[in-house]
Amino acid sequence: MEQREFTEIGTWSETKLEIIRKYAQAYTTILSKHPEIKRYVYVDGFAGQGVHISKTTGNFVLGSPLNALLVIPPFHEYHLVDLNAQHAFTLREITQGFPNVFVYDEDCNLVLPSRVFPRMRYEDFARGLCLLDPYGLHLNWEVIHQAGQMKTIEVFINFPTMDINRNVLTRDKRVVDPRFAEDPTRAAKMANRMTAFWGDESWKEVGYSGQQAELFGGFEKASNDVLAAAFQARLKNIAGFEFVPDPVAMQDMNRTLYYLFFASPNAAGSKIVEDIFKKYRASGSGSS
């Protein structure tokens, strides 16, 4: 393989990879003991290149797709999606010789609902573990909702707090209102991206404290924890996941970059993830 430049990742990303690897190992171990399940599938909606460089050590770090490939017992299928054609090309090179690996240089918001999730239908005795780790607000709610409604898919989701705070929510609500914003086109674009990620426009009410603040001449932006709690409720009540443990806040220099959510139709999977999450919270590994 020709020389390539790989992306650098911080400790928070290494923590995320460890969490997902540990759960993937538990996932296939459990399902391998249920012969009635004919197919269990790994899905990565924003798969990247498959290899990274640690900012801390300078060493290579295996990405989520390769970690999944190394899990024993293995998944029956691997579906790796990345809109970046170069990333997809690298993934194809790395996974040569694996006939059960499928790489898509397409938009996961289109390919997952139409071609990948149908591989995990309940009536086919199939199950799936899906990682939705967007680079920002690039994931559509319809993908999450379909996964929840199928009752066969467990998901890890990156809730991109930093992108939301930088590009959508501000201290003054008027800035993101196209009627008042200095750049109405950009404000409308970012609001539409947030709506697509959230699933409707209720984020506008959640994101600001509302009437009391308005009486004093402005709007107070909601805290990250408030936003995360509201999204957690949507995963349960709207998407239909029965089990959604409290997420892990991934932080750098006391800034929350994103929340790592897990959502599942199964109590057993939720219990395992809760135990994993607790360990990282206790050690501070999700912090910095």
C-alpha positions in Angstrom: 0.0 0.0 0.0 1.4 3.4 -0.9 2.3 5.9 1.8 -0.7 7.7 3.2 -1.3 10.5 5.7 -3.5 9.3 8.6 -5.5 11.5 10.8 -4.3 12.3 14.4 -6.7 11.5 17.2 -6.8 12.7 20.8 -7.2 10.6 24.0 -10.9 11.1 23.9 -11.1 9.3 20.5 -8.9 6.5 21.8 -11.2 6.1 24.7 -14.2 5.9 22.4 -12.5 3.2 20.3 -11.7 1.2 23.4 -15.3 1.4 24.6 -16.7 0.2 21.2 -14.1 -2.5 20.9 -14.9 -3.9 24.3 -18.6 -3.9 23.6 -18.2 -5.5 20.1 -16.2 -8.3 21.7 -19.0 -8.9 24.3 -21.7 -8.6 21.5 -20.3 -11.3 19.3 -19.5 -13.6 22.2 -23.1 -13.4 23.4 -24.7 -13.8 20.0 -22.5 -16.7 19.1 -24.2 -18.7 21.9 -27.6 -18.1 20.2 -27.8 -20.4 17.2 -31.3 -19.1 16.3 -29.5 -15.8 15.3 -28.4 -16.5 11.8 -26.5 -13.3 11.0 -25.0 -10.5 13.1 -23.6 -7.5 11.3 -21.2 -4.7 12.1 -22.0 -1.3 10.5 -19.8 1.9 10.5 -21.5 4.9 9.0 -18.5 7.2 9.2 -15.7 4.6 9.0 -12.7 6.9 8.2 -9.5 5.3 6.9 -9.4 2.5 9.5 -6.1 3.6 11.0 -5.1 6.8 13.0 -2.1 8.3 14.7 -2.2 9.0 18.4 -1.5 12.6 19.3 -0.3 11.4 22.7 2.2 8.7 21.6 2.6 9.2 17.9 1.9 5.5 17.4 -0.6 4.0 15.0 -4.1 3.3 16.4 -6.5 0.9 14.8 -9.8 2.6 13.9 -13.2 1.1 14.6 -13.5 -0.9 11.4 -10.2 -2.8 12.0 -11.1 -3.3 15.7 -14.3 -4.9 14.6 -12.5 -7.1 12.1 -10.3 -8.4 14.9 -13.2 -9.4 17.2 -13.4 -13.1 18.0 -15.9 -14.7 17.3 -16.2 -12.5 14.2 -19.2 -10.7 12.8 -20.8 -12.4 9.7 -20.7 -9.1 7.7 -19.0 -5.7 7.9 -20.5 -2.7 6.2 -18.1 0.3 6.2 -19.3 3.6 4.8 -17.5 6.9 4.3 -18.4 9.7 1.9 -14.7 10.5 1.4 -13.6 8.5 -1.6 -10.0 8.4 -0.5 -11.0 7.0 2.9 -13.1 4.3 1.2 -10.2 3.5 -1.2 -7.8 3.0 1.8 -10.4 0.8 3.6 -10.7 -1.4 0.5 -6.9 -1.8 0.4 -6.7 -2.7 4.1 -9.6 -5.2 3.9 -8.5 -7.0 0.8 -9.1 -10.7 1.2 -12.2 -10.3 3.4 -15.1 -11.3 1.2 -17.6 -10.4 3.9 -16.4 -6.7 4.1 -18.4 -4.2 2.0 -17.1 -0.7 1.6 -19.3 2.2 0.3 -18.0 5.6 -0.7 -21.5 7.0 -0.3 -23.6 9.1 2.1 -24.5 6.9 5.0 -27.8 8.8 5.3 -28.8 7.2 2.0 -27.0 3.8 1.9 -27.8 2.7 5.5 -31.6 2.8 5.3 -31.9 1.5 1.8 -29.2 -1.2 1.5 -27.6 -2.0 4.8 -30.2 -2.0 7.5 -32.4 -4.4 5.5 -29.6 -6.9 6.1 -30.7 -6.9 9.8 -34.4 -7.6 9.7 -36.0 -9.4 12.6 -37.8 -11.9 10.4 -34.4 -12.9 8.9 -33.1 -13.8 12.4 -30.4 -11.1 12.0 -29.0 -8.5 14.3 -26.7 -5.5 14.0 -24.2 -3.3 15.9 -23.9 0.1 14.3 -21.5 3.0 15.0 -22.7 6.4 13.9 -19.8 8.7 14.6 -20.2 11.8 12.4 -17.6 14.5 12.1 -20.2 17.0 13.0 -23.9 17.5 12.2 -23.8 15.2 9.2 -26.2 12.5 10.4 -29.9 12.5 9.7 -32.4 11.6 12.3 -34.2 9.2 9.9 -31.2 6.9 10.1 -31.4 6.7 13.9 -35.2 6.4 13.8 -35.2 3.5 11.4 -32.6 1.7 13.5 -34.7 2.1 16.6 -37.9 1.0 14.9 -36.3 -2.2 13.5 -35.7 -3.6 17.1 -32.7 -5.5 15.9 -30.0 -2.8 15.8 -27.9 -1.4 18.7 -26.2 1.9 18.0 -23.4 4.0 19.4 -24.0 7.7 18.5 -21.7 10.7 18.6 -23.8 13.7 19.8 -21.6 16.5 18.4 -21.8 19.1 21.2 -18.9 21.2 20.0 -20.3 21.5 16.4 -23.7 22.4 17.8 -22.3 25.1 20.1 -20.0 26.6 17.5 -22.3 26.6 14.6 -25.9 26.5 15.8 -26.5 27.6 19.4 -25.1 30.8 20.7 -25.6 32.9 23.8 -28.0 35.2 21.9 -30.8 33.3 20.1 -31.1 36.1 17.6 -27.8 35.2 16.0 -29.2 31.9 14.7 -32.5 33.4 13.6 -32.1 34.3 9.9 -34.2 37.4 10.6 -31.6 38.9 12.8 -28.3 37.1 11.9 -25.5 39.0 10.2 -25.3 36.1 7.6 -28.9 34.9 7.2 -28.0 32.2 4.6 -25.5 30.6 6.9 -27.8 30.8 9.9 -30.6 29.1 7.9 -28.2 26.4 6.7 -26.9 25.6 10.2 -30.4 25.6 11.6 -31.5 23.2 8.9 -28.6 20.9 9.6 -29.5 20.8 13.3 -33.2 20.1 12.4 -32.1 17.2 10.2 -29.9 15.8 13.0 -32.5 16.3 15.8 -35.5 15.2 13.7 -37.7 18.3 14.1 -37.5 21.9 15.3 -38.0 21.1 19.0 -34.3 21.7 19.5 -35.0 25.4 19.3 -37.1 25.2 22.5 -34.6 22.9 24.2 -31.6 24.9 23.3 -32.7 28.1 25.0 -34.3 28.6 28.4 -37.2 30.6 27.0 -39.7 33.1 28.4 -38.0 34.0 31.7 -34.7 34.9 30.0 -36.6 36.8 27.2 -38.2 39.1 29.8 -34.7 40.3 30.6 -33.9 41.1 27.0 -32.3 37.9 25.7 -32.2 34.1 25.7 -29.9 32.0 27.8 -28.4 29.0 26.0 -29.1 25.6 27.5 -26.2 23.7 29.0 -24.7 20.7 27.3 -26.2 18.4 29.8 -29.7 19.7 29.1 -29.2 19.1 25.4 -27.9 15.6 26.0 -30.8 14.7 28.3 -33.3 15.9 25.7 -31.6 13.9 23.0 -31.6 10.8 25.2 -35.3 11.2 25.7 -35.8 11.4 21.9 -33.8 8.2 21.4 -36.3 6.5 23.8 -39.6 8.1 23.1 -39.3 9.0 19.4 -36.8 6.6 17.9 -38.1 3.7 20.0 -34.9 2.3 21.7 -36.0 0.8 25.0 -32.7 1.1 26.7 -30.6 4.3 26.5 -28.0 4.6 29.3 -26.7 8.0 30.3 -24.0 8.9 27.8 -20.3 9.5 28.4 -19.1 13.1 28.0 -15.9 13.1 26.0 -13.9 16.1 27.0 -10.6 17.9 26.3 -9.3 20.7 28.6 -12.7 20.6 30.4 -14.6 21.2 27.2 -17.2 18.7 26.2 -16.5 17.8 22.6 -19.3 15.3 22.3 -21.4 12.8 24.1 -21.1 9.1 23.3 -24.6 7.5 23.4 -25.6 3.9 23.3 -29.1 2.8 22.4 -30.5 -0.7 22.3 -33.7 -2.8 22.2 -32.0 -5.2 24.6 -31.5 -5.1 28.4 -28.4 -7.3 28.3 -26.6 -5.0 25.9 -27.5 -1.9 27.9 -26.3 -3.5 31.1 -22.9 -4.3 29.6 -22.5 -0.8 28.2 -23.5 0.8 31.5 -20.8 -1.2 33.2 -18.2 -0.1 30.6 -19.3 3.5 30.8 -19.0 3.5 34.6 -15.5 2.3 34.4 -14.4 5.1 32.1 -16.3 7.7 34.2 -14.6 6.4 37.3 -11.1 6.5 35.8 -11.7 9.9 34.2 -10.8 8.4 30.8 -13.7 10.2 29.2 -12.4 13.6 30.3 -9.0 14.4 28.8 
